[in-house]
Amino acid sequence: MPDNQTIIDAVQAEIETDRDWLIGLTRDMVRIPSVNPKFEANAAINRSRSA
């Protein structure tokens, strides 16, 4: 079984092989606004608080 440093080195090597694509993907994901619902007291309106 490989040690942690070997795994870290392998992951870093994969990242470097397509660094520009990964940066673009991350940029696109961050650009998409997340949904932040307004939490209402009425449970029938908003059940995501229980999630």
Secondary structure, 3 states (H helix, E strand, C coil): CCCHHHHHHHHHHHHHHCHHHHHHHHHHHHHCCCCCCCCCCCCCCCCHHHC
